[in-house]
Amino acid sequence: MKKRSKLKHSIYLLLALAMLVYALPRINFSGGWTWASGFGAAWAVFAFLIIGSHLHYLLGVDEEKQRALERIRKAKLQQWQLKWPEETQQRQENV
């Protein structure tokens, strides 16, 4: 499943790059800022965002973050479990 997902993101990344390579030379900025050039610039920004999001997924930044969060969760659980007998003992002494 994970390999298929990476393949899908790779294909989408290549398509976004191809559209950007095709469109950037056609956007005309020499005549100043017109509605057409503004739209072209906004379109290019969104294309770069799409490319960045696919690269983010393919490079596995989320996987590293998930592993780090899992280590933190395990450490907190272990601390909580070590603290639990102390709280139980204190309650028994107070009763």
PDB file of N, CA, C and O in Angstrom:
ATOM      1  N   MET A   1       0.829  -1.197   0.000  1.00  0.00           N
ATOM      2  CA  MET A   1       0.000   0.000   0.000  1.00  0.00           C
ATOM      3  C   MET A   1       0.869   1.255   0.000  1.00  0.00           C
ATOM      4  O   MET A   1       0.592   2.210  -0.726  1.00  0.00           O
ATOM      5  N   LYS A   2       1.925   1.247   0.821  1.00  0.00           N
ATOM      6  CA  LYS A   2       2.777   2.422   0.929  1.00  0.00           C
ATOM      7  C   LYS A   2       3.530   2.677  -0.379  1.00  0.00           C
ATOM      8  O   LYS A   2       3.711   3.826  -0.782  1.00  0.00           O
ATOM      9  N   LYS A   3       3.969   1.592  -1.042  1.00  0.00           N
ATOM     10  CA  LYS A   3       4.697   1.739  -2.295  1.00  0.00           C
ATOM     11  C   LYS A   3       3.790   2.324  -3.367  1.00  0.00           C
ATOM     12  O   LYS A   3       4.224   3.153  -4.167  1.00  0.00           O
ATOM     13  N   ARG A   4       2.531   1.897  -3.387  1.00  0.00           N
ATOM     14  CA  ARG A   4       1.574   2.421  -4.355  1.00  0.00           C
ATOM     15  C   ARG A   4       1.330   3.903  -4.119  1.00  0.00           C
ATOM     16  O   ARG A   4       1.213   4.676  -5.070  1.00  0.00           O
ATOM     17  N   SER A   5       1.252   4.297  -2.868  1.00  0.00           N
ATOM     18  CA  SER A   5       1.037   5.693  -2.531  1.00  0.00           C
ATOM     19  C   SER A   5       2.231   6.547  -2.961  1.00  0.00           C
ATOM     20  O   SER A   5       2.053   7.648  -3.482  1.00  0.00           O
ATOM     21  N   LYS A   6       3.431   6.043  -2.746  1.00  0.00           N
ATOM     22  CA  LYS A   6       4.625   6.791  -3.172  1.00  0.00           C
ATOM     23  C   LYS A   6       4.675   6.905  -4.687  1.00  0.00           C
ATOM     24  O   LYS A   6       5.095   7.931  -5.222  1.00  0.00           O
ATOM     25  N   LEU A   7       4.250   5.860  -5.377  1.00  0.00           N
ATOM     26  CA  LEU A   7       4.211   5.903  -6.841  1.00  0.00           C
ATOM     27  C   LEU A   7       3.216   6.967  -7.303  1.00  0.00           C
ATOM     28  O   LEU A   7       3.492   7.733  -8.225  1.00  0.00           O
ATOM     29  N   LYS A   8       2.066   7.000  -6.653  1.00  0.00           N
ATOM     30  CA  LYS A   8       1.046   7.995  -6.994  1.00  0.00           C
ATOM     31  C   LYS A   8       1.589   9.407  -6.796  1.00  0.00           C
ATOM     32  O   LYS A   8       1.404  10.269  -7.655  1.00  0.00           O
ATOM     33  N   HIS A   9       2.254   9.647  -5.672  1.00  0.00           N
ATOM     34  CA  HIS A   9       2.808  10.973  -5.407  1.00  0.00           C
ATOM     35  C   HIS A   9       3.930  11.313  -6.394  1.00  0.00           C
ATOM     36  O   HIS A   9       4.088  12.471  -6.779  1.00  0.00           O
ATOM     37  N   SER A  10       4.697  10.317  -6.796  1.00  0.00           N
ATOM     38  CA  SER A  10       5.759  10.558  -7.779  1.00  0.00           C
ATOM     39  C   SER A  10       5.175  10.968  -9.126  1.00  0.00           C
ATOM     40  O   SER A  10       5.681  11.880  -9.781  1.00  0.00           O
ATOM     41  N   ILE A  11       4.108  10.288  -9.532  1.00  0.00           N
ATOM     42  CA  ILE A  11       3.464  10.627 -10.806  1.00  0.00           C
ATOM     43  C   ILE A  11       2.872  12.034 -10.751  1.00  0.00           C
ATOM     44  O   ILE A  11       3.033  12.812 -11.691  1.00  0.00           O
ATOM     45  N   TYR A  12       2.191  12.362  -9.654  1.00  0.00           N
ATOM     46  CA  TYR A  12       1.609  13.695  -9.523  1.00  0.00           C
ATOM     47  C   TYR A  12       2.692  14.773  -9.490  1.00  0.00           C
ATOM     48  O   TYR A  12       2.507  15.861 -10.036  1.00  0.00           O
ATOM     49  N   LEU A  13       3.808  14.471  -8.855  1.00  0.00           N
ATOM     50  CA  LEU A  13       4.919  15.419  -8.821  1.00  0.00           C
ATOM     51  C   LEU A  13       5.445  15.667 -10.232  1.00  0.00           C
ATOM     52  O   LEU A  13       5.666  16.814 -10.619  1.00  0.00           O
ATOM     53  N   LEU A  14       5.641  14.615 -10.986  1.00  0.00           N
ATOM     54  CA  LEU A  14       6.123  14.766 -12.360  1.00  0.00           C
ATOM     55  C   LEU A  14       5.128  15.530 -13.232  1.00  0.00           C
ATOM     56  O   LEU A  14       5.528  16.339 -14.070  1.00  0.00           O
ATOM     57  N   LEU A  15       3.835  15.277 -13.039  1.00  0.00           N
ATOM     58  CA  LEU A  15       2.824  16.019 -13.803  1.00  0.00           C
ATOM     59  C   LEU A  15       2.832  17.500 -13.453  1.00  0.00           C
ATOM     60  O   LEU A  15       2.734  18.346 -14.342  1.00  0.00           O
ATOM     61  N   ALA A  16       2.947  17.818 -12.180  1.00  0.00           N
ATOM     62  CA  ALA A  16       2.986  19.221 -11.768  1.00  0.00           C
ATOM     63  C   ALA A  16       4.239  19.912 -12.310  1.00  0.00           C
ATOM     64  O   ALA A  16       4.177  21.055 -12.762  1.00  0.00           O
ATOM     65  N   LEU A  17       5.365  19.216 -12.263  1.00  0.00           N
ATOM     66  CA  LEU A  17       6.594  19.788 -12.827  1.00  0.00           C
ATOM     67  C   LEU A  17       6.466  20.002 -14.328  1.00  0.00           C
ATOM     68  O   LEU A  17       6.907  21.026 -14.849  1.00  0.00           O
ATOM     69  N   ALA A  18       5.870  19.049 -15.021  1.00  0.00           N
ATOM     70  CA  ALA A  18       5.693  19.182 -16.468  1.00  0.00           C
ATOM     71  C   ALA A  18       4.787  20.362 -16.802  1.00  0.00           C
ATOM     72  O   ALA A  18       5.075  21.118 -17.730  1.00  0.00           O
ATOM     73  N   MET A  19       3.695  20.527 -16.057  1.00  0.00           N
ATOM     74  CA  MET A  19       2.804  21.670 -16.304  1.00  0.00           C
ATOM     75  C   MET A  19       3.521  22.981 -16.050  1.00  0.00           C
ATOM     76  O   MET A  19       3.343  23.947 -16.792  1.00  0.00           O
ATOM     77  N   LEU A  20       4.335  23.017 -15.000  1.00  0.00           N
ATOM     78  CA  LEU A  20       5.057  24.239 -14.675  1.00  0.00           C
ATOM     79  C   LEU A  20       6.094  24.568 -15.745  1.00  0.00           C
ATOM     80  O   LEU A  20       6.228  25.724 -16.146  1.00  0.00           O
ATOM     81  N   VAL A  21       6.822  23.564 -16.206  1.00  0.00           N
ATOM     82  CA  VAL A  21       7.821  23.773 -17.250  1.00  0.00           C
ATOM     83  C   VAL A  21       7.142  24.238 -18.540  1.00  0.00           C
ATOM     84  O   VAL A  21       7.695  25.057 -19.275  1.00  0.00           O
ATOM     85  N   TYR A  22       5.959  23.724 -18.810  1.00  0.00           N
ATOM     86  CA  TYR A  22       5.231  24.115 -20.010  1.00  0.00           C
ATOM     87  C   TYR A  22       4.677  25.539 -19.893  1.00  0.00           C
ATOM     88  O   TYR A  22       4.708  26.296 -20.863  1.00  0.00           O
ATOM     89  N   ALA A  23       4.173  25.904 -18.713  1.00  0.00           N
ATOM     90  CA  ALA A  23       3.455  27.167 -18.562  1.00  0.00           C
ATOM     91  C   ALA A  23       4.356  28.369 -18.279  1.00  0.00           C
ATOM     92  O   ALA A  23       4.068  29.470 -18.749  1.00  0.00           O
ATOM     93  N   LEU A  24       5.433  28.183 -17.526  1.00  0.00           N
ATOM     94  CA  LEU A  24       6.252  29.344 -17.145  1.00  0.00           C
ATOM     95  C   LEU A  24       6.777  30.158 -18.332  1.00  0.00           C
ATOM     96  O   LEU A  24       6.726  31.387 -18.273  1.00  0.00           O
ATOM     97  N   PRO A  25       7.272  29.542 -19.394  1.00  0.00           N
ATOM     98  CA  PRO A  25       7.736  30.373 -20.517  1.00  0.00           C
ATOM     99  C   PRO A  25       6.595  31.125 -21.215  1.00  0.00           C
ATOM    100  O   PRO A  25       6.847  32.126 -21.887  1.00  0.00           O
ATOM    101  N   ARG A  26       5.363  30.669 -21.070  1.00  0.00           N
ATOM    102  CA  ARG A  26       4.233  31.291 -21.746  1.00  0.00           C
ATOM    103  C   ARG A  26       3.632  32.460 -20.967  1.00  0.00           C
ATOM    104  O   ARG A  26       2.852  33.234 -21.522  1.00  0.00           O
ATOM    105  N   ILE A  27       3.982  32.596 -19.697  1.00  0.00           N
ATOM    106  CA  ILE A  27       3.467  33.707 -18.896  1.00  0.00           C
ATOM    107  C   ILE A  27       4.276  34.955 -19.242  1.00  0.00           C
ATOM    108  O   ILE A  27       5.503  34.967 -19.144  1.00  0.00           O
ATOM    109  N   ASN A  28       3.565  35.997 -19.644  1.00  0.00           N
ATOM    110  CA  ASN A  28       4.222  37.203 -20.110  1.00  0.00           C
ATOM    111  C   ASN A  28       4.225  38.263 -18.996  1.00  0.00           C
ATOM    112  O   ASN A  28       3.176  38.784 -18.620  1.00  0.00           O
ATOM    113  N   PHE A  29       5.416  38.570 -18.480  1.00  0.00           N
ATOM    114  CA  PHE A  29       5.547  39.596 -17.451  1.00  0.00           C
ATOM    115  C   PHE A  29       6.146  40.887 -17.999  1.00  0.00           C
ATOM    116  O   PHE A  29       6.286  41.860 -17.259  1.00  0.00           O
ATOM    117  N   SER A  30       6.496  40.912 -19.265  1.00  0.00           N
ATOM    118  CA  SER A  30       7.178  42.085 -19.827  1.00  0.00           C
ATOM    119  C   SER A  30       6.237  43.274 -19.995  1.00  0.00           C
ATOM    120  O   SER A  30       6.702  44.414 -20.016  1.00  0.00           O
ATOM    121  N   GLY A  31       4.949  43.052 -20.114  1.00  0.00           N
ATOM    122  CA  GLY A  31       4.006  44.151 -20.311  1.00  0.00           C
ATOM    123  C   GLY A  31       3.491  44.731 -19.014  1.00  0.00           C
ATOM    124  O   GLY A  31       2.490  45.448 -19.026  1.00  0.00           O
ATOM    125  N   GLY A  32       4.124  44.455 -17.916  1.00  0.00           N
ATOM    126  CA  GLY A  32       3.644  44.930 -16.619  1.00  0.00           C
ATOM    127  C   GLY A  32       2.673  43.931 -16.011  1.00  0.00           C
ATOM    128  O   GLY A  32       2.494  42.825 -16.520  1.00  0.00           O
ATOM    129  N   TRP A  33       2.057  44.337 -14.926  1.00  0.00           N
ATOM    130  CA  TRP A  33       1.137  43.446 -14.231  1.00  0.00           C
ATOM    131  C   TRP A  33      -0.266  43.634 -14.790  1.00  0.00           C
ATOM    132  O   TRP A  33      -0.929  44.640 -14.537  1.00  0.00           O
ATOM    133  N   THR A  34      -0.696  42.650 -15.548  1.00  0.00           N
ATOM    134  CA  THR A  34      -2.063  42.616 -16.050  1.00  0.00           C
ATOM    135  C   THR A  34      -2.793  41.488 -15.331  1.00  0.00           C
ATOM    136  O   THR A  34      -2.206  40.750 -14.539  1.00  0.00           O
ATOM    137  N   TRP A  35      -4.091  41.370 -15.625  1.00  0.00           N
ATOM    138  CA  TRP A  35      -4.859  40.283 -15.009  1.00  0.00           C
ATOM    139  C   TRP A  35      -4.298  38.937 -15.427  1.00  0.00           C
ATOM    140  O   TRP A  35      -4.261  38.005 -14.624  1.00  0.00           O
ATOM    141  N   ALA A  36      -3.863  38.823 -16.668  1.00  0.00           N
ATOM    142  CA  ALA A  36      -3.335  37.560 -17.172  1.00  0.00           C
ATOM    143  C   ALA A  36      -2.013  37.203 -16.494  1.00  0.00           C
ATOM    144  O   ALA A  36      -1.789  36.047 -16.136  1.00  0.00           O
ATOM    145  N   SER A  37      -1.144  38.186 -16.319  1.00  0.00           N
ATOM    146  CA  SER A  37       0.133  37.882 -15.667  1.00  0.00           C
ATOM    147  C   SER A  37      -0.066  37.623 -14.174  1.00  0.00           C
ATOM    148  O   SER A  37       0.638  36.797 -13.594  1.00  0.00           O
ATOM    149  N   GLY A  38      -1.004  38.309 -13.555  1.00  0.00           N
ATOM    150  CA  GLY A  38      -1.320  38.044 -12.142  1.00  0.00           C
ATOM    151  C   GLY A  38      -1.864  36.640 -11.945  1.00  0.00           C
ATOM    152  O   GLY A  38      -1.490  35.942 -11.002  1.00  0.00           O
ATOM    153  N   PHE A  39      -2.761  36.229 -12.855  1.00  0.00           N
ATOM    154  CA  PHE A  39      -3.287  34.871 -12.791  1.00  0.00           C
ATOM    155  C   PHE A  39      -2.171  33.855 -13.006  1.00  0.00           C
ATOM    156  O   PHE A  39      -2.118  32.831 -12.324  1.00  0.00           O
ATOM    157  N   GLY A  40      -1.284  34.138 -13.950  1.00  0.00           N
ATOM    158  CA  GLY A  40      -0.163  33.237 -14.216  1.00  0.00           C
ATOM    159  C   GLY A  40       0.756  33.104 -13.012  1.00  0.00           C
ATOM    160  O   GLY A  40       1.227  32.010 -12.699  1.00  0.00           O
ATOM    161  N   ALA A  41       1.007  34.214 -12.343  1.00  0.00           N
ATOM    162  CA  ALA A  41       1.860  34.181 -11.154  1.00  0.00           C
ATOM    163  C   ALA A  41       1.188  33.394 -10.026  1.00  0.00           C
ATOM    164  O   ALA A  41       1.838  32.596  -9.351  1.00  0.00           O
ATOM    165  N   ALA A  42      -0.116  33.620  -9.824  1.00  0.00           N
ATOM    166  CA  ALA A  42      -0.841  32.884  -8.784  1.00  0.00           C
ATOM    167  C   ALA A  42      -0.862  31.391  -9.110  1.00  0.00           C
ATOM    168  O   ALA A  42      -0.689  30.560  -8.219  1.00  0.00           O
ATOM    169  N   TRP A  43      -1.070  31.053 -10.370  1.00  0.00           N
ATOM    170  CA  TRP A  43      -1.078  29.663 -10.802  1.00  0.00           C
ATOM    171  C   TRP A  43       0.284  29.022 -10.544  1.00  0.00           C
ATOM    172  O   TRP A  43       0.362  27.885 -10.080  1.00  0.00           O
ATOM    173  N   ALA A  44       1.357  29.755 -10.845  1.00  0.00           N
ATOM    174  CA  ALA A  44       2.702  29.227 -10.625  1.00  0.00           C
ATOM    175  C   ALA A  44       2.966  29.006  -9.132  1.00  0.00           C
ATOM    176  O   ALA A  44       3.592  28.015  -8.756  1.00  0.00           O
ATOM    177  N   VAL A  45       2.498  29.911  -8.290  1.00  0.00           N
ATOM    178  CA  VAL A  45       2.670  29.753  -6.841  1.00  0.00           C
ATOM    179  C   VAL A  45       1.957  28.491  -6.360  1.00  0.00           C
ATOM    180  O   VAL A  45       2.513  27.721  -5.577  1.00  0.00           O
ATOM    181  N   PHE A  46       0.724  28.281  -6.827  1.00  0.00           N
ATOM    182  CA  PHE A  46       0.004  27.067  -6.435  1.00  0.00           C
ATOM    183  C   PHE A  46       0.703  25.809  -6.954  1.00  0.00           C
ATOM    184  O   PHE A  46       0.737  24.788  -6.267  1.00  0.00           O
ATOM    185  N   ALA A  47       1.254  25.881  -8.152  1.00  0.00           N
ATOM    186  CA  ALA A  47       1.981  24.728  -8.693  1.00  0.00           C
ATOM    187  C   ALA A  47       3.209  24.420  -7.830  1.00  0.00           C
ATOM    188  O   ALA A  47       3.511  23.256  -7.566  1.00  0.00           O
ATOM    189  N   PHE A  48       3.912  25.465  -7.393  1.00  0.00           N
ATOM    190  CA  PHE A  48       5.071  25.246  -6.514  1.00  0.00           C
ATOM    191  C   PHE A  48       4.633  24.652  -5.175  1.00  0.00           C
ATOM    192  O   PHE A  48       5.335  23.809  -4.615  1.00  0.00           O
ATOM    193  N   LEU A  49       3.489  25.080  -4.659  1.00  0.00           N
ATOM    194  CA  LEU A  49       2.975  24.498  -3.412  1.00  0.00           C
ATOM    195  C   LEU A  49       2.657  23.015  -3.586  1.00  0.00           C
ATOM    196  O   LEU A  49       2.949  22.208  -2.703  1.00  0.00           O
ATOM    197  N   ILE A  50       2.067  22.660  -4.704  1.00  0.00           N
ATOM    198  CA  ILE A  50       1.753  21.259  -4.973  1.00  0.00           C
ATOM    199  C   ILE A  50       3.036  20.444  -5.083  1.00  0.00           C
ATOM    200  O   ILE A  50       3.131  19.349  -4.530  1.00  0.00           O
ATOM    201  N   ILE A  51       4.015  20.977  -5.792  1.00  0.00           N
ATOM    202  CA  ILE A  51       5.298  20.286  -5.928  1.00  0.00           C
ATOM    203  C   ILE A  51       5.958  20.115  -4.567  1.00  0.00           C
ATOM    204  O   ILE A  51       6.498  19.052  -4.261  1.00  0.00           O
ATOM    205  N   GLY A  52       5.914  21.159  -3.754  1.00  0.00           N
ATOM    206  CA  GLY A  52       6.500  21.085  -2.416  1.00  0.00           C
ATOM    207  C   GLY A  52       5.805  20.059  -1.532  1.00  0.00           C
ATOM    208  O   GLY A  52       6.460  19.348  -0.771  1.00  0.00           O
ATOM    209  N   SER A  53       4.487  19.979  -1.630  1.00  0.00           N
ATOM    210  CA  SER A  53       3.766  19.012  -0.794  1.00  0.00           C
ATOM    211  C   SER A  53       4.092  17.583  -1.204  1.00  0.00           C
ATOM    212  O   SER A  53       4.226  16.712  -0.343  1.00  0.00           O
ATOM    213  N   HIS A  54       4.223  17.327  -2.496  1.00  0.00           N
ATOM    214  CA  HIS A  54       4.577  15.975  -2.934  1.00  0.00           C
ATOM    215  C   HIS A  54       6.015  15.631  -2.548  1.00  0.00           C
ATOM    216  O   HIS A  54       6.300  14.495  -2.171  1.00  0.00           O
ATOM    217  N   LEU A  55       6.909  16.592  -2.639  1.00  0.00           N
ATOM    218  CA  LEU A  55       8.288  16.341  -2.207  1.00  0.00           C
ATOM    219  C   LEU A  55       8.342  16.072  -0.705  1.00  0.00           C
ATOM    220  O   LEU A  55       9.087  15.205  -0.248  1.00  0.00           O
ATOM    221  N   HIS A  56       7.556  16.813   0.047  1.00  0.00           N
ATOM    222  CA  HIS A  56       7.485  16.624   1.495  1.00  0.00           C
ATOM    223  C   HIS A  56       7.070  15.196   1.820  1.00  0.00           C
ATOM    224  O   HIS A  56       7.658  14.562   2.696  1.00  0.00           O
ATOM    225  N   TYR A  57       6.067  14.689   1.123  1.00  0.00           N
ATOM    226  CA  TYR A  57       5.609  13.323   1.363  1.00  0.00           C
ATOM    227  C   TYR A  57       6.649  12.305   0.918  1.00  0.00           C
ATOM    228  O   TYR A  57       6.928  11.343   1.634  1.00  0.00           O
ATOM    229  N   LEU A  58       7.226  12.516  -0.269  1.00  0.00           N
ATOM    230  CA  LEU A  58       8.171  11.539  -0.806  1.00  0.00           C
ATOM    231  C   LEU A  58       9.466  11.467  -0.004  1.00  0.00           C
ATOM    232  O   LEU A  58      10.082  10.405   0.085  1.00  0.00           O
ATOM    233  N   LEU A  59       9.879  12.586   0.578  1.00  0.00           N
ATOM    234  CA  LEU A  59      11.105  12.582   1.370  1.00  0.00           C
ATOM    235  C   LEU A  59      10.900  11.986   2.759  1.00  0.00           C
ATOM    236  O   LEU A  59      11.866  11.743   3.483  1.00  0.00           O
ATOM    237  N   GLY A  60       9.646  11.753   3.129  1.00  0.00           N
ATOM    238  CA  GLY A  60       9.359  11.070   4.383  1.00  0.00           C
ATOM    239  C   GLY A  60       9.495  11.931   5.613  1.00  0.00           C
ATOM    240  O   GLY A  60       9.825  11.423   6.685  1.00  0.00           O
ATOM    241  N   VAL A  61       9.251  13.220   5.490  1.00  0.00           N
ATOM    242  CA  VAL A  61       9.352  14.097   6.652  1.00  0.00           C
ATOM    243  C   VAL A  61       8.299  13.715   7.689  1.00  0.00           C
ATOM    244  O   VAL A  61       8.569  13.756   8.890  1.00  0.00           O
ATOM    245  N   ASP A  62       7.110  13.347   7.239  1.00  0.00           N
ATOM    246  CA  ASP A  62       6.054  12.952   8.170  1.00  0.00           C
ATOM    247  C   ASP A  62       6.414  11.675   8.920  1.00  0.00           C
ATOM    248  O   ASP A  62       6.102  11.539  10.103  1.00  0.00           O
ATOM    249  N   GLU A  63       7.064  10.746   8.242  1.00  0.00           N
ATOM    250  CA  GLU A  63       7.438   9.490   8.897  1.00  0.00           C
ATOM    251  C   GLU A  63       8.431   9.741  10.031  1.00  0.00           C
ATOM    252  O   GLU A  63       8.321   9.143  11.101  1.00  0.00           O
ATOM    253  N   GLU A  64       9.391  10.621   9.795  1.00  0.00           N
ATOM    254  CA  GLU A  64      10.361  10.941  10.851  1.00  0.00           C
ATOM    255  C   GLU A  64       9.664  11.608  12.032  1.00  0.00           C
ATOM    256  O   GLU A  64       9.956  11.306  13.189  1.00  0.00           O
ATOM    257  N   LYS A  65       8.748  12.510  11.729  1.00  0.00           N
ATOM    258  CA  LYS A  65       8.014  13.202  12.788  1.00  0.00           C
ATOM    259  C   LYS A  65       7.157  12.211  13.571  1.00  0.00           C
ATOM    260  O   LYS A  65       7.081  12.293  14.797  1.00  0.00           O
ATOM    261  N   GLN A  66       6.512  11.275  12.873  1.00  0.00           N
ATOM    262  CA  GLN A  66       5.698  10.272  13.551  1.00  0.00           C
ATOM    263  C   GLN A  66       6.538   9.403  14.472  1.00  0.00           C
ATOM    264  O   GLN A  66       6.121   9.095  15.589  1.00  0.00           O
ATOM    265  N   ARG A  67       7.732   9.003  14.006  1.00  0.00           N
ATOM    266  CA  ARG A  67       8.613   8.193  14.860  1.00  0.00           C
ATOM    267  C   ARG A  67       9.033   8.975  16.101  1.00  0.00           C
ATOM    268  O   ARG A  67       9.068   8.424  17.201  1.00  0.00           O
ATOM    269  N   ALA A  68       9.350  10.245  15.930  1.00  0.00           N
ATOM    270  CA  ALA A  68       9.752  11.066  17.074  1.00  0.00           C
ATOM    271  C   ALA A  68       8.593  11.225  18.053  1.00  0.00           C
ATOM    272  O   ALA A  68       8.792  11.135  19.265  1.00  0.00           O
ATOM    273  N   LEU A  69       7.386  11.460  17.544  1.00  0.00           N
ATOM    274  CA  LEU A  69       6.229  11.586  18.428  1.00  0.00           C
ATOM    275  C   LEU A  69       5.924  10.275  19.147  1.00  0.00           C
ATOM    276  O   LEU A  69       5.522  10.282  20.311  1.00  0.00           O
ATOM    277  N   GLU A  70       6.110   9.166  18.467  1.00  0.00           N
ATOM    278  CA  GLU A  70       5.886   7.864  19.099  1.00  0.00           C
ATOM    279  C   GLU A  70       6.882   7.626  20.230  1.00  0.00           C
ATOM    280  O   GLU A  70       6.511   7.093  21.276  1.00  0.00           O
ATOM    281  N   ARG A  71       8.150   8.018  20.032  1.00  0.00           N
ATOM    282  CA  ARG A  71       9.147   7.891  21.108  1.00  0.00           C
ATOM    283  C   ARG A  71       8.750   8.753  22.306  1.00  0.00           C
ATOM    284  O   ARG A  71       8.892   8.326  23.452  1.00  0.00           O
ATOM    285  N   ILE A  72       8.259   9.952  22.047  1.00  0.00           N
ATOM    286  CA  ILE A  72       7.839  10.838  23.139  1.00  0.00           C
ATOM    287  C   ILE A  72       6.651  10.235  23.875  1.00  0.00           C
ATOM    288  O   ILE A  72       6.610  10.253  25.105  1.00  0.00           O
ATOM    289  N   ARG A  73       5.674   9.695  23.124  1.00  0.00           N
ATOM    290  CA  ARG A  73       4.512   9.079  23.752  1.00  0.00           C
ATOM    291  C   ARG A  73       4.915   7.909  24.644  1.00  0.00           C
ATOM    292  O   ARG A  73       4.406   7.764  25.756  1.00  0.00           O
ATOM    293  N   LYS A  74       5.826   7.083  24.156  1.00  0.00           N
ATOM    294  CA  LYS A  74       6.281   5.936  24.950  1.00  0.00           C
ATOM    295  C   LYS A  74       7.001   6.392  26.209  1.00  0.00           C
ATOM    296  O   LYS A  74       6.820   5.802  27.274  1.00  0.00           O
ATOM    297  N   ALA A  75       7.814   7.433  26.101  1.00  0.00           N
ATOM    298  CA  ALA A  75       8.531   7.942  27.277  1.00  0.00           C
ATOM    299  C   ALA A  75       7.549   8.509  28.300  1.00  0.00           C
ATOM    300  O   ALA A  75       7.709   8.283  29.499  1.00  0.00           O
ATOM    301  N   LYS A  76       6.529   9.247  27.838  1.00  0.00           N
ATOM    302  CA  LYS A  76       5.529   9.790  28.763  1.00  0.00           C
ATOM    303  C   LYS A  76       4.725   8.683  29.421  1.00  0.00           C
ATOM    304  O   LYS A  76       4.415   8.763  30.610  1.00  0.00           O
ATOM    305  N   LEU A  77       4.385   7.649  28.659  1.00  0.00           N
ATOM    306  CA  LEU A  77       3.642   6.529  29.225  1.00  0.00           C
ATOM    307  C   LEU A  77       4.469   5.823  30.289  1.00  0.00           C
ATOM    308  O   LEU A  77       3.949   5.443  31.338  1.00  0.00           O
ATOM    309  N   GLN A  78       5.744   5.650  30.019  1.00  0.00           N
ATOM    310  CA  GLN A  78       6.619   5.002  30.990  1.00  0.00           C
ATOM    311  C   GLN A  78       6.725   5.846  32.261  1.00  0.00           C
ATOM    312  O   GLN A  78       6.684   5.300  33.364  1.00  0.00           O
ATOM    313  N   GLN A  79       6.860   7.157  32.127  1.00  0.00           N
ATOM    314  CA  GLN A  79       6.911   8.033  33.303  1.00  0.00           C
ATOM    315  C   GLN A  79       5.613   7.945  34.086  1.00  0.00           C
ATOM    316  O   GLN A  79       5.626   7.897  35.316  1.00  0.00           O
ATOM    317  N   TRP A  80       4.485   7.925  33.372  1.00  0.00           N
ATOM    318  CA  TRP A  80       3.188   7.848  34.034  1.00  0.00           C
ATOM    319  C   TRP A  80       3.046   6.534  34.786  1.00  0.00           C
ATOM    320  O   TRP A  80       2.545   6.503  35.909  1.00  0.00           O
ATOM    321  N   GLN A  81       3.498   5.433  34.151  1.00  0.00           N
ATOM    322  CA  GLN A  81       3.404   4.127  34.803  1.00  0.00           C
ATOM    323  C   GLN A  81       4.313   4.051  36.024  1.00  0.00           C
ATOM    324  O   GLN A  81       3.967   3.393  37.005  1.00  0.00           O
ATOM    325  N   LEU A  82       5.460   4.706  35.984  1.00  0.00           N
ATOM    326  CA  LEU A  82       6.333   4.723  37.159  1.00  0.00           C
ATOM    327  C   LEU A  82       5.734   5.578  38.269  1.00  0.00           C
ATOM    328  O   LEU A  82       5.940   5.299  39.450  1.00  0.00           O
ATOM    329  N   LYS A  83       5.002   6.607  37.899  1.00  0.00           N
ATOM    330  CA  LYS A  83       4.405   7.508  38.887  1.00  0.00           C
ATOM    331  C   LYS A  83       3.160   6.885  39.519  1.00  0.00           C
ATOM    332  O   LYS A  83       2.818   7.215  40.654  1.00  0.00           O
ATOM    333  N   TRP A  84       2.497   6.013  38.821  1.00  0.00           N
ATOM    334  CA  TRP A  84       1.254   5.433  39.269  1.00  0.00           C
ATOM    335  C   TRP A  84       1.385   4.688  40.598  1.00  0.00           C
ATOM    336  O   TRP A  84       0.555   4.917  41.478  1.00  0.00           O
ATOM    337  N   PRO A  85       2.367   3.816  40.800  1.00  0.00           N
ATOM    338  CA  PRO A  85       2.489   3.140  42.103  1.00  0.00           C
ATOM    339  C   PRO A  85       2.715   4.130  43.255  1.00  0.00           C
ATOM    340  O   PRO A  85       2.253   3.898  44.372  1.00  0.00           O
ATOM    341  N   GLU A  86       3.419   5.222  42.983  1.00  0.00           N
ATOM    342  CA  GLU A  86       3.646   6.220  44.025  1.00  0.00           C
ATOM    343  C   GLU A  86       2.329   6.859  44.450  1.00  0.00           C
ATOM    344  O   GLU A  86       2.089   7.049  45.642  1.00  0.00           O
ATOM    345  N   GLU A  87       1.472   7.192  43.482  1.00  0.00           N
ATOM    346  CA  GLU A  87       0.178   7.797  43.806  1.00  0.00           C
ATOM    347  C   GLU A  87      -0.706   6.822  44.563  1.00  0.00           C
ATOM    348  O   GLU A  87      -1.403   7.222  45.495  1.00  0.00           O
ATOM    349  N   THR A  88      -0.692   5.561  44.185  1.00  0.00           N
ATOM    350  CA  THR A  88      -1.487   4.535  44.859  1.00  0.00           C
ATOM    351  C   THR A  88      -1.010   4.372  46.299  1.00  0.00           C
ATOM    352  O   THR A  88      -1.821   4.245  47.216  1.00  0.00           O
ATOM    353  N   GLN A  89       0.290   4.375  46.490  1.00  0.00           N
ATOM    354  CA  GLN A  89       0.848   4.227  47.832  1.00  0.00           C
ATOM    355  C   GLN A  89       0.480   5.438  48.697  1.00  0.00           C
ATOM    356  O   GLN A  89       0.153   5.273  49.872  1.00  0.00           O
ATOM    357  N   GLN A  90       0.528   6.636  48.140  1.00  0.00           N
ATOM    358  CA  GLN A  90       0.181   7.837  48.898  1.00  0.00           C
ATOM    359  C   GLN A  90      -1.290   7.821  49.306  1.00  0.00           C
ATOM    360  O   GLN A  90      -1.623   8.242  50.414  1.00  0.00           O
ATOM    361  N   ARG A  91      -2.174   7.346  48.434  1.00  0.00           N
ATOM    362  CA  ARG A  91      -3.599   7.276  48.752  1.00  0.00           C
ATOM    363  C   ARG A  91      -3.845   6.258  49.878  1.00  0.00           C
ATOM    364  O   ARG A  91      -4.683   6.476  50.753  1.00  0.00           O
ATOM    365  N   GLN A  92      -3.109   5.161  49.840  1.00  0.00           N
ATOM    366  CA  GLN A  92      -3.290   4.140  50.878  1.00  0.00           C
ATOM    367  C   GLN A  92      -2.799   4.667  52.218  1.00  0.00           C
ATOM    368  O   GLN A  92      -3.365   4.328  53.258  1.00  0.00           O
ATOM    369  N   GLU A  93      -1.753   5.492  52.211  1.00  0.00           N
ATOM    370  CA  GLU A  93      -1.246   6.053  53.465  1.00  0.00           C
ATOM    371  C   GLU A  93      -2.219   7.092  54.017  1.00  0.00           C
ATOM    372  O   GLU A  93      -2.345   7.223  55.234  1.00  0.00           O
ATOM    373  N   ASN A  94      -2.896   7.819  53.166  1.00  0.00           N
ATOM    374  CA  ASN A  94      -3.839   8.851  53.590  1.00  0.00           C
ATOM    375  C   ASN A  94      -5.138   8.255  54.098  1.00  0.00           C
ATOM    376  O   ASN A  94      -5.858   8.920  54.844  1.00  0.00           O
ATOM    377  N   VAL A  95      -5.458   7.051  53.730  1.00  0.00           N
ATOM    378  CA  VAL A  95      -6.729   6.430  54.135  1.00  0.00           C
ATOM    379  C   VAL A  95      -6.626   5.865  55.479  1.00  0.00           C
ATOM    380  O   VAL A  95      -7.595   5.302  55.988  1.00  0.00           O
TER     381      VAL A  95
END
